[in-house]
Amino acid sequence: MLVQKINWDAVPTEEVTPQMERKLVYGEKIMIAKMKFKDGFEVPLHDHENEQISHVISGTMRFWFGADKEETMDLHA
């Protein structure tokens, strides 16, 4: 079994857009992303094959669900 310690400070930051940056850590069956968004940034509608866990450190993140975005969920720090 391989055990590895990863420090977020050592993970390279990727600027996806001027409004969004992220750091990614991968395992065999998991990916963890640490992301920063500027106010008002919108992620294009997409879905995942697997579950998603989101932890908001500061601010508020809103998710829209449903074919017509009829459901919303706000996550707060």
Buried (B, 14 or more C-beta within 10 A) or exposed (E): EEEEEEEEEEBEEEEEEEEBBBBEEEEEEEEEEBBBBEEEBEEEEEEEEEEEEEEEEEEEBEEEEEEEEEEEEEEEE
